[in-house]
Amino acid sequence: MPNARVPLSAVLITLNAASQLADCLRSLAFCDEIVVVDSGSGDGTAELAEQLGARVVESEWRGFGLQKQFAVSQARNDWVLCVDADERVSPQLAAAIAAALAAPTCGAYRFPRCNRFMGRYLRHGEGYPDWSLRLFRRDRARWSDDAVHEKVLTEVVVGDLCGDLLHDSAESLDSYLGKQNRYTTLAAEAALKQGRRATAGKLLLSPLFRFIKFYFLRRGFLDGLPGLVHILIGCQNSFAKYAKMLALQATSAKNRQ
């Protein structure tokens, strides 16, 4: 890649990601540096990353937000591109990133993420465009401390780039559902720590409004059966989060008696 842009570090966190990592790292070949922060993989993830040219840092697990911010801190360049092991930077996105960093006009950039679900890339509903802020200057933005549903925090103007970040998880539906169950538990606990409260109304209406918004208004129905299953799981997640919050609230109230 010609040195016509500012130096760029790609950073990612891993745990037992050997089956997905190679395609991800190959898609990052345009970057000047790749940093992999691994939290104790037992499937050869760290060794594979080193073989493919990444610099590996071993570190204990902190939670998603804190772990990703730690990975950012390990980069040698001011500009970082954050990806997950099951994601790939499309050639179109790589070109857009290179063009933006040739003369940056913003301190952070976002781009669409295209999610593959049940063998199909979703192009509507919750699955797309799924705008993701992943490219930023380390002194202008940072990852939140959230244990789940972490996000990049910044006060600078965020630019938009074309080209998709391809999310190509190879996990089974059973594994996906198990992960969603863990995420809703973490989300419920985090919401209560932030002082939010669940009600019966939120339990019933949140899944309904989510379905209307993404399946009808954002045309998730155009993604066929995968689109329907995807949004129904999303609605189930909304229900599960509020149900778990109500259960925790009831337990807390009982313990205070």
C-alpha positions in Angstrom: 0.0 0.0 0.0 1.5 3.4 -0.9 2.4 5.7 2.0 -0.2 8.2 0.9 -2.2 8.0 4.2 -1.5 8.3 7.9 -0.3 5.0 9.6 -3.1 2.7 10.7 -3.2 0.0 13.3 -5.8 -2.8 13.3 -6.7 -4.1 16.7 -8.9 -7.0 17.8 -9.6 -9.2 20.8 -9.8 -13.0 20.6 -10.6 -16.1 22.6 -10.5 -19.4 20.8 -11.0 -17.8 17.4 -8.7 -19.9 15.3 -11.4 -21.1 12.9 -12.3 -17.6 11.9 -9.2 -15.6 12.4 -7.3 -16.2 9.1 -9.9 -14.6 6.8 -10.1 -11.6 9.2 -6.4 -11.0 9.3 -6.0 -11.4 5.6 -8.6 -8.7 5.0 -6.5 -6.3 7.2 -3.4 -6.7 5.1 -3.7 -3.0 4.0 -3.0 -1.9 7.6 0.5 -1.0 8.9 0.1 -3.0 12.0 -2.2 -5.7 13.4 -2.5 -6.1 17.2 -4.3 -9.2 18.6 -5.1 -9.2 22.3 -5.8 -12.8 23.3 -7.3 -13.8 26.6 -6.1 -17.4 27.0 -7.1 -19.2 23.9 -6.5 -23.0 23.8 -7.1 -23.6 20.1 -3.9 -22.1 18.7 -5.4 -18.6 18.1 -2.3 -16.8 19.3 0.1 -18.9 17.3 -2.0 -18.5 14.1 -2.1 -14.8 14.6 1.7 -14.6 14.9 2.1 -16.8 11.8 -0.1 -14.3 9.8 2.0 -11.3 10.9 0.0 -10.0 13.9 1.6 -8.8 17.1 0.0 -10.8 19.9 -0.5 -9.5 23.4 -1.7 -11.9 26.1 -4.1 -10.4 28.6 -6.7 -11.5 31.1 -10.4 -10.9 30.3 -11.8 -7.5 31.4 -15.2 -7.5 29.8 -15.8 -6.4 26.2 -15.5 -2.6 26.5 -12.5 -2.6 28.7 -10.8 -5.4 26.7 -11.2 -3.5 23.5 -9.9 -0.3 25.0 -6.9 -2.1 26.3 -6.3 -3.4 22.8 -6.5 0.1 21.4 -3.9 1.2 24.0 -1.4 -1.4 22.7 -1.4 0.1 19.1 1.6 2.0 18.0 -0.2 4.4 15.7 -2.7 7.2 16.5 -5.3 5.9 14.1 -6.9 2.5 14.9 -9.4 0.2 13.2 -11.2 -2.1 15.6 -12.7 -5.4 14.3 -13.8 -8.7 15.7 -12.3 -12.1 14.7 -15.5 -13.0 12.8 -15.5 -9.9 10.7 -13.8 -9.0 7.4 -13.0 -5.7 5.8 -14.4 -5.8 2.3 -12.1 -4.5 -0.5 -14.5 -1.6 -1.0 -14.3 -0.6 2.7 -10.5 -1.0 2.6 -10.3 1.5 -0.3 -12.6 3.9 1.5 -10.5 3.8 4.6 -7.3 4.4 2.7 -8.9 7.4 0.9 -10.2 8.9 4.1 -6.9 8.6 5.9 -5.0 10.2 3.0 -6.5 13.5 4.2 -8.6 12.9 7.3 -11.4 15.5 7.8 -12.9 13.8 10.9 -11.5 12.3 14.1 -13.7 9.2 13.7 -15.5 7.3 11.0 -18.3 4.8 10.9 -19.4 2.4 8.1 -22.1 -0.2 7.5 -21.8 -3.7 8.9 -23.4 -6.5 6.9 -24.4 -9.5 9.1 -24.6 -13.1 7.8 -27.3 -15.0 9.5 -28.6 -18.5 8.6 -26.5 -18.6 5.5 -27.7 -15.2 4.1 -26.3 -11.6 4.3 -29.1 -9.5 5.8 -29.7 -6.3 3.9 -32.6 -4.9 5.9 -34.1 -4.7 9.3 -31.8 -5.0 12.3 -29.2 -6.7 10.2 -28.3 -3.8 7.9 -26.8 -1.2 7.7 -25.9 -1.7 11.4 -23.7 1.4 11.3 -20.5 0.7 13.3 -18.0 3.3 14.5 -14.7 1.4 14.4 -12.1 3.8 12.9 -10.8 6.6 15.0 -7.9 8.6 16.5 -7.0 7.2 19.9 -6.9 10.7 21.4 -10.4 11.6 20.0 -12.4 8.5 20.9 -12.5 5.5 23.2 -14.4 2.3 24.0 -17.0 2.5 26.7 -16.5 0.4 29.9 -19.6 -1.7 29.2 -19.3 -5.4 29.8 -21.7 -6.0 26.8 -23.1 -3.8 24.0 -19.9 -1.7 24.3 -19.6 1.3 22.0 -17.1 3.9 20.9 -17.5 7.2 22.7 -16.5 10.5 21.0 -17.4 14.1 20.9 -15.9 14.8 17.5 -17.7 14.9 14.2 -18.1 11.3 12.8 -17.7 10.7 9.1 -19.4 8.0 7.0 -17.6 5.6 4.8 -19.0 3.4 2.1 -18.1 -0.3 1.8 -19.2 -3.0 4.2 -17.7 -4.6 7.2 -18.7 -8.2 6.7 -19.8 -10.1 9.8 -19.6 -13.7 8.9 -20.1 -15.7 12.1 -19.9 -19.4 11.6 -21.6 -20.3 14.9 -24.7 -22.6 14.9 -28.1 -21.2 15.8 -27.9 -23.1 19.1 -24.6 -21.3 19.9 -26.0 -18.0 18.8 -29.0 -18.4 21.1 -26.8 -19.3 24.0 -24.7 -16.2 23.5 -27.9 -14.0 23.4 -28.9 -15.5 26.7 -25.6 -14.5 28.3 -25.8 -11.0 26.7 -29.3 -10.4 28.0 -28.2 -11.3 31.5 -25.3 -8.8 31.3 -27.5 -6.2 29.8 -30.1 -6.6 32.6 -27.4 -6.3 35.3 -25.9 -3.2 33.6 -29.3 -1.5 33.2 -30.0 -1.9 36.9 -26.6 -0.6 37.9 -27.4 2.5 35.8 -30.5 3.1 37.8 -33.0 1.9 35.2 -36.1 0.0 36.2 -38.2 -2.6 34.4 -42.0 -2.6 34.3 -44.6 -4.9 33.0 -45.4 -2.4 30.3 -41.8 -2.4 29.0 -41.7 -6.2 29.2 -44.7 -6.4 26.9 -44.3 -3.4 24.6 -40.6 -3.4 24.0 -40.6 -6.6 21.9 -43.7 -5.4 20.0 -42.3 -2.0 19.1 -39.0 -3.7 18.1 -40.7 -6.0 15.7 -42.8 -3.2 14.1 -39.7 -1.0 13.7 -37.4 -3.5 12.2 -39.6 -6.0 10.4 -42.0 -3.6 8.8 -40.7 0.0 8.9 -37.1 -1.1 8.1 -38.3 -3.9 5.8 -36.8 -6.9 7.5 -39.4 -9.0 5.7 -37.4 -8.6 2.5 -34.7 -10.8 4.0 -37.0 -13.8 3.9 -36.9 -16.5 6.6 -33.5 -15.5 8.0 -34.8 -12.0 8.4 -37.9 -13.2 10.3 -35.9 -15.5 12.6 -33.3 -12.7 13.3 -35.9 -10.1 14.4 -37.9 -12.7 16.4 -34.7 -13.5 18.4 -34.1 -9.8 18.8 -37.7 -9.5 20.3 -37.0 -12.4 22.5 -33.9 -10.7 23.7 -35.9 -7.6 24.6 -38.4 -9.7 26.6 -35.6 -11.7 28.3 -33.7 -8.6 29.4 -36.8 -7.0 31.0 -37.9 -10.3 32.5 -34.4 -10.7 34.1 -34.5 -7.1 35.4 -37.9 -7.7 37.0 -36.6 -10.9 38.6 -33.5 -9.1 40.0 -35.7 -6.2 41.2 -37.9 -8.7 43.0 -34.9 -10.4 44.6 -33.5 -7.0 45.7 -36.8 -5.9 47.2 -37.1 -9.2 49.1 -33.6 -8.9 50.5 -34.4 -5.4 51.8 -37.3 -6.7 53.8 
